[in-house]
C-alpha cells in the first residue's frame, strides 16, 4: 500500500518527534453535551435532552494543532481568543496536550464557541456564540502580523494557515507569511475559505474541500476531468505549487507538476467535522517526515476515514493510524492480486496520472532474499511494479513434476505482501509474452543472472519503445540451492 513503509512507521512511532510546525488561524472551542431524550417538551414541540456528559475540544486551527501533536510534531500556535472563560478552557486544553500557545493573543471580544447538543447519539442542535464582526482592527492586525512573522524561527520547518473566515487571516497577512516562507524555503500549507484564493500566491499547497473549490472556480463537482483542468488553470492563475482537493467519499486529488488521485477508504460517516483539519495536519506531518506525496495522500485518506467515523472534531491518534494501516495492508495484499481485466484498468489509471510501469516475471517458488532484492530494484525503475507469476501448471512444465513447492495462490499472496509490488497477476502460459503485448509496460526488469538473449520479451518491449533493464542480484541464493540444502540435512 505504501511505497516507503519505513518512514510511515517512523511517523506513527509514539516516541518519534518529527520537527516544528507553526500553525496560524482562527481558533474555536467546541463544546459537546451528551444526554438522553425521554420526552417532548410541554412548552414547544422539541425534545427534552437530559444532559449526562460534557466535553470540550479544539476547533479550527486548534484542531489542526492537536492533530499535529498526535502525529509527533512540535507545534506552536498563533491566533486570537477573547478575554473570557472560553479562552481559558481552550488554552488550557491546548497546553495540556503540549501545544505552544505563546503567540495566542487575547482581545476584548468573545471567543468563538460552538456548542453541540446530542440526544441518544443524534445531534439535536448547534449553538454558535461568536462576535458578529470578528475582524481585527488595523492596529491588532499589524501587531499580530509582527508577532507571527517573528515567531517563524529557524526551527520552523512547515507553516499551516487554517482559515475559517473568522477574521484572523486577512489577505495581507497570508501574503506576508507566504513570502517569508518562500524566502526561507519553508513550505506553507493554506486551508482556504472564501471565493478568492489569490492571497495564497506562492503557497506550497492549498487544501480546499470540493465545495469550496467548485465555488471558487465555478465548475461542477461531478466531472473529474473538468475538476483537474480547473485546478490546473487555478494553479497557474494564482501561482501556487499544488492544489489538494478533499472530495469526501470520492477521496483526494492533488494537482501539481503531476496529478495524484487517492480513493477514499470506505467507512460509515458519522460526522465530517474536522476532516479537512486532519488532512492538512497529515500533509504537514508527512512533509516533516520526508514522506513522498503519494504516501502522504494515502495516509491522509486513512486518517480522514478515521475521524469521519467519530462524532465531533476529534484528532486522529497514532494508535488509530496503526490499526487502520494494519487493516488496509491486509486488504491491499488481497486486492493486489488481479485478473487481466482488473490489471489493464489499473495500468490505464496509473498512466493517466503520468506514472511509469515496470514489469517483472518468474516462478518465485520459495520466496527468498534474492527475489526480494530483484523486486526492490525493479521498483526503482518506475512508479509502479507489476509481478507476473507463473501458474502451478506452468511451473510444473518448466521446473519438473515436483514443482512448485508452494501453490500459486499462496505465492501470489506472499508476493503481494511486499511493499515494492503494486500488482500481481498469475499467467498460464510458459512465457509472459501475451501479458507484455497487452500491458506494454515501460520497463521490463530481469536479474543479471539472465543474458540479454535470455530475457523473454525483450525484443517486443524494445519494438514498442520500452526499456529492458537487467539489475544485479545475488548469485549464491536460489530456490534450487535452498531445496538441496534441506534435502542434504
PyMOL commands that set and color helices and strands:
alter all, ss='L'
color gray80, all
select helices_A, chain A and resi 5-11+61-70+85-96+138-151+171-183+198-200+210-217+224-238+248-250+275-288+293-307+318-336+340-352+369-379+392-399+408-416+433-439+452-454+458-463+479-488
alter helices_A, ss='H'
color red, helices_A
select strands_A, chain A and resi 19-25+27-40+47-60+73-81+100-106+113-119+122-129+156-162+187-191+205-206+242-246+252-255+259-262+357-362+384-390+423-427+443-447+467-471
alter strands_A, ss='S'
color yellow, strands_A
deselect
rebuild
show_as cartoon
